Amino acid sequence: MIHVSPPQESSLASSIDPRVSHAGDFATAIPGLALFRRDHPVPPSICIVEPSLILVARGEKRLWVGAEGYRYDSSRFLITSLELPANSEVLSASPEQPCVGLVLKLDVALLAEVITKGGMPAARSRAIGAGVGIGSMVLTLEQALGRLLALLDEPEAIPVLAPLILREVHYRLLNSDQAARLCQLTAVDGQGYRIAKAIDWLKLNYGEPLRIEELAARVQMSTPTFHHHFRQLTAMSPLQYQKWLRLNEARRLMFSERFEVSRAAFAVGYESPSQFSREYGRLFGRAPRDDIAQLRAQPPEEAVVSSAAS
């Protein structure tokens, strides 16, 4: 029998540990950087992941996008190039060895600037598959992230030094095995860039009737091409994506704002509360009232009702 050794703990774990004293998600003083800790395995929880670098310094997680699962740990980081509906799962964690890590939102403008100044070839319209990938962690990237975390102990230096280190992190990512995915995100004539623009429109207008032909024209794509690439990159059709946005916003309104079911349904664009309840049950596995009651009974780290990536 072949014995597979567990991934070694990242040196970043010792930098994260003192900043995450209990299970949860933690914003930091560095824009776009958040930390997380989980003390127990957590079953798949619905979330929306922004374009980000997500790294586990100890433990193991898996992100489900459609039917595809992406496992990552201290040796493999996860990168997302679009805002993706997904399910996040914690595979390995305990109070003695908590799962800890970081989420760093990607700066598309900074990526484009680094590509230009670094003389890197810009990606053309060639498709690269899904909007999520797993990259191999390398020492130079780990060291840059370590310096970024160390700045949290020197808050007065953050405004001066954080932009420089963030630039290096983006540079290291553009020299990683996920470079093609990131380059395509910045190519204005690329499919990924256009789908990202369509997603931006859907986020702002999720309560409005969706006409696929008009949205495709808005991002300068034919309807069949738009539909094909949207599904390829997000594992959903545009209509399914809109429905996902509506249902998750309704869930947030009921959980955080204490909306009644019918009020939440109308607020996100549904004309029929009964249709809303049916579709809500299909996505979340429970009727709206039962789901919200169950969420309120869960530990905070398991009650995922926002767009937190971790």
N, C-alpha and C positions, 0 to 999 in steps of 0.2 A: 504494500500500500504506500502511495506517495503522500508524504506529509507536507501540507502547505502551511508555511509559517504565516501568522497574522501580520498585517502591515505594521511597520515600526512606528512608534509615536513620533510625530513631528516635533521639532524643537520649538515650534510656535505654540504648542500646547502650554508650555511653562509660562509663556507671555500672556496667554489668554486666561489661564486658571484664576489668577488673583483678581481679574476684572469681572468674573462671572460667578458670584458667590452662591447662586442658587439657580435652579432651572428657569429658563426664560430667554427672551430676546432683549438685547441691550444696544441702544444707540450709543454712539461715541461722539466726541468733539470733532472728529475728522469727518467732513461731509462725505456721505455715501458709504461709510464704513459702519457695519453693525457686527456684534458678536452674539453667539448663542451657546446655550448649554442645555443638555437633556440628561436626566439621571436614569431614565429607563427607556427601553425600546418603545417606540410609538408607532401604532399602525398608520397606514396611509391617511393623510389629512389633506383636504383640498386647500390649495393655495394658488396664488398667481405670482410667477417669478419674473421680475424685471430683468433686462439685460445685465447680467452680473457674473462675477467670479464667485463661486461658492467653494469653500475649502473646509474640510474636516481635519482638524489637527489631532484629534483622538477619537476613536470610534469609527462607525461606518453608517452611511445613510444611502438612501436610494430615492431617486426622483422618477416618478412615472409620468410620461407624456403619452397620452393615448394608451396603447397596449405595450409600449416600449419602456423598459426599466433601465435606469442608468445608476450603477453603484459607484460610490466614490468614498475615499478615505484619505489618509495622510499622504499617500503616494499618487493619488489621482484626483485632480480638481475637476469641478463641473463648471462649464461655461454655457451661458445662454445668450443668444444674440437677438432674441425677440421677447416680447412680453407674453409669456406662455401660461395658460391654465394647466395645472399639474396636480399631482398628489405627492407629498413629501413624506418619507418613511424613515424612522430611525431604526437601524438594524442592530446596533451594538452600543450599549450604554449601561452604566450602573452607578450607584452613588459613590462607590470607591473609584471607579474609572469612568467619569461622565464623558459623554460625547460633547466635545467643544469645537468651535470653529468660527469662521468669519464669513460675512457676505460683503462684497465690495461692488457697488453699482458701477457699471462701465460708463465712461464718458465718451460718447460717440465723436464729439468734436475733437477731443484730445486724441482719440485713435486716428482720426483723419489727419491731424497735424503731425503726429509722429510718423505716419506712413509717408507723408510728403517730405518732411525734413530728413527722414531716414533713408530716403531713396528706395523705399519698398514698392514693388509693383502693386498697383491697385487691382483688386479683383474685378472681373468683368461680370457679365450676366450669368455665368455658369452656375447652375444650381449645386448646392452642397448638401442637400438632404434636409434633415430636421434642424430646427432652430436651437438645438441643444447638443452638446458633445462632452466627452470626457478627455481631459488632457493629462499628460504625464508631468508630475511635479519635478522640477529641477532645482538645483541648489541656488542659482542666481535669482529665481523668482521667490524662493523661500526666504532668502536673505533680504530682499527688498521688502517683502511683507513684514519681516521681523523688525526692520527699521521703522516701518509705518506704525506698528504697534508700540514700539519704544517711545514714539513721539507722544503717546497718551500720558506719559510720565513727565512730559515737558510741555505743558499746554501753551506756554508763551511762545514756543517755537513753531507751533502748528501752522499759523498763517504764512510763515516764511518757508518752512521746510516741507510741509505736507504736499504742496503742489509739485515740488521737485521729485519726491519719492513716488507720488501717484503717476507722474510721467514715466518714471522708470518701470513701475509695475506694468503699465500699458505697453511699454516697449518690450518688456520680457514676454508678455502674452503674445505680442505680434511676432516674436521669434520662437514661439512654442509650436507644438503640433496642432494647435487650434487656430493658427494664423489665418488660414483661408476663410474660416467661418467669420472671424472678426473683420477681415478686410472687406468681405462682401457686405457687411453691415454698413460700411461707409461709402460704398459705390453707388452714386446717385442713379446710375443706369442699371443697377442690379435688381434682381427679383426680391432679395431679402430687404433691401431698402424700401422698395415700393410696398411690400406687405407690411412693413413696420409703419409706414404712413397710413395704410388702411386701418391698422389696429389702433393707431392714435385717433383716427376719426371715429371708430366704433366706440372707443372709451368715452369720448365726449358726447356721443349721440346714441347711446345704447337704448334709450327709451323711445327712439323714433322708428317708424317703419323702415325696414331695410330693403333697398332695391339693389340687387347685386350688380346689375348692369351699370347703374349710376356710380357705385363705389369703384368698380373696375375702371371706368372712364376717368374717375377722379385721380387715380394713380397711374393712368396712361397704360393700361393693360387691356387686352381683350378679355371678354367674360370667361371663356374656357381656360385661358392661360392663368388668369387671376384665381379662379376656383382651384385649379390644379396646384399652383404653388402655395396658395394659402393652406390647403389641406396638407401638403407635403411638409411645410415648415411648422405647422401648429398641431397637426394630427386632428384637426377639426375643420368643418366647413365654416364659411363666414356666418351662416345662420346659427350654427351650433355655438360659435364663439359669442355671438350677441346674446344668445339665451344664457350661456354661462355667466356673462357679465351681469345680466339682469338678475339672475337667481342669487348670485353671490352678493350683489348690492342689497337685494331684499333681505337676505340673511343677516347682513350687517345692520340694516335698519331695524330689524326685529330684535337682534341681540343687543346692540349698543344704544339704539335710539328708542327702544321699547314700542316700536310700531306694532299695531295689530296686523293680522295676516292680510286682510283685504286692503288696508291702507298701504302696506308695503307692495302688494301686487300692483295696484294702480300707480304707485310712485315710480316704478321701474318700467312701465309701459304695457302691462297686461290689461286687457279689457275684461277678462273673466277670472275671478278669484278661484273658481273650480279648476280651470285649466292651469293656472299658476300652481295650485296645490298638487296637481298630478305631476307636472314637470319637476317641481321641487322634490317630490318624493322619489322620482326616478334618479335625480342627481345625487341627493343626499341620503337616500335610503329610508327616510322617515317623513311623516307629515310635518308641515312647518312648526306647529305648536310643540309636537313631541321632540322635534330636533332641537329647538331652542331650549326647551327644558333640559334635555340631555347635555347640551353644551354648557349650560350654567352649572351643571353638577360635576363637570370635569375639572381636573387641574388646569391652571391657566395655560400651561405649555401645550395642552392637547386641544384646547378650545380655539381652533383656528378659524377666525371669522374676518380676517383682513388679508392684505396682500403681502404679508411677511414671507420672504423667500425661504427662511430657514425652517 
